[in-house]
């Protein structure tokens, strides 16, 4: 073996080490909530999965989705009158409009992202929306109002969308605003919500800030008894 060949071998080893370092797998966090489409050939992992019933899902496709992703929690979103059998694969059904699909998944993302602060667990969410009763999504937004009026103009019209006489079992409530909510603002929201529900009803809250001036939005998913 010549000196030149030894040098070349060492250089090759260095280059391979450098390449392996550059190609090193980067560990990315698993998404909290993902919307899956039936036309996809592969599916990424997620903590909570969603499908839209109208996308043509059937039992075989649902089983394949669960096998590929290892999903423990899967919700179906119903945007029309079309229903679907749960096949013991779907954990719950949420009724919303076709243009609200993204907002429903965002509610889950927001609430689950706050679990370290409030002790929320994925199983809590699964239990709340996974009852035999179908869940429903409602929303309301306020723009162009001063901060002092945003909460009042958002929370009351939101709750008024719930038909009178219903017994609420669970609720997921997400708040999106252009500023961090003060304790007084958050307290006024919880006070308004609790006036609509019984003392033993569980409510899970999420809160997000976005860069949109004079913007305040609330979305809720509720399950009735």
Beta strands, then each sheet from edge to edge (+ up, - down):
strand 1: 31-36
strand 2: 46-52
strand 3: 74-78
strand 4: 92-95
strand 5: 135-143
strand 6: 168-177
strand 7: 202-209
strand 8: 215-224
sheet 1: 1+ 2+ 3+ 4+ 5+ 8- 6+ 7+
end
